[in-house]
């Protein structure tokens, strides 16, 4: 087996070595302004994010979870409604749906892990009011079929683009589908906050106003509390750091895609499932996910030689224990459960060294190639 060489799954310390001085300068500027909340850096970040997506409005919030939840609430989703969602995603997607009081309808996924629209057709019922479209692992699905489906059935379309900031297909950026698109700046994302954060992107001023109220205790622009709200504000400090990191987005994307190309070229003859690459921004490789029935064996072997891996995700959403206490429906034939048994994520952050990438390749090939012997 390969030699021991520690390969970290994330590169936060290396990122700080690279752009730490710029981040610290931005932080100092916020402190000196005296506006640690609702400062100028928040407004600038919102304008930048709206411009990048080509959306009219951006409202930053405390997390990607809140972003999806607020978007659904702004769409009028609540008790008695059903929301379609693919059966593979991070649990936050499900939390956002359940928090509205709506019933999730878990639709099985395609081989790429996104919602199967043919099965979704069967899942639509008289109470179905919304579709949450999850862009999984950084790859953006074609927008036209999803939007056509939502229009045909009169569904509010909310794009959970937490994992795909910067992705683009056919001239459409991630975050531009349907009524609202939602990004996350969680510490594991391609543009990570110093903590967490999220944004709701929309062209509908009523949605933007609703999110504005929801994130700040229900206050209207007039200063009156007009609804039950939350405290889900992004600090000026977080916004300032994110602005510095957004300037690195294309450089980091090029490095992740180069690493992904090296991986895929090395693993193409091993009989495992590989991610689709597509054009430059079709897959921004938030994760590099292999599929193999030998997932657990591979994870253990890579751990033994110092390569950190994670599983995204080891469950189909409908299998989560807490769902036994909540009404839901499941439509599908088990692809999501198979997906959950086979996926493994390899390190893909932009600060991997050539030596580390080679170590991941060599070690992974040794395990998977052994299946053919």
Buried (B, 14 or more C-beta within 10 A) or exposed (E): EBEEBEBBBBBBEBBEEBBEEBBEEBBEBBEEEEBBEBBBBBBBBBEBBBEBBEBEBBBBBBBBBBBBBBBBBBBEBEEEBBBBBBBBBBBBBBBBBBBBEBBBBBBBBBEBBBBBBEBBEEBBEEEBBBBBBBBBBBBBBEBEEBBEBBEEBEBBBBBBBBBBBBBBBEEBBBBBBBBBBBBBBBEBBBBBBBBBBBBBBBBBEEBBBBBBBBBBBBBEEEEEEEEEBBEBBBBBBBBBBBBBBBEBBEEBBEBBBBBBEBBBEBBEEBEBBBBEBEEEBBBBBBBBBBBBBBBBBBBEBBEEBBBBBBBBBEBBBBBEEEBEEEEBBBBBEEBBBBBBBBBBBBBBBBBBEEEBBBBBBBBBBBBBEEEEE
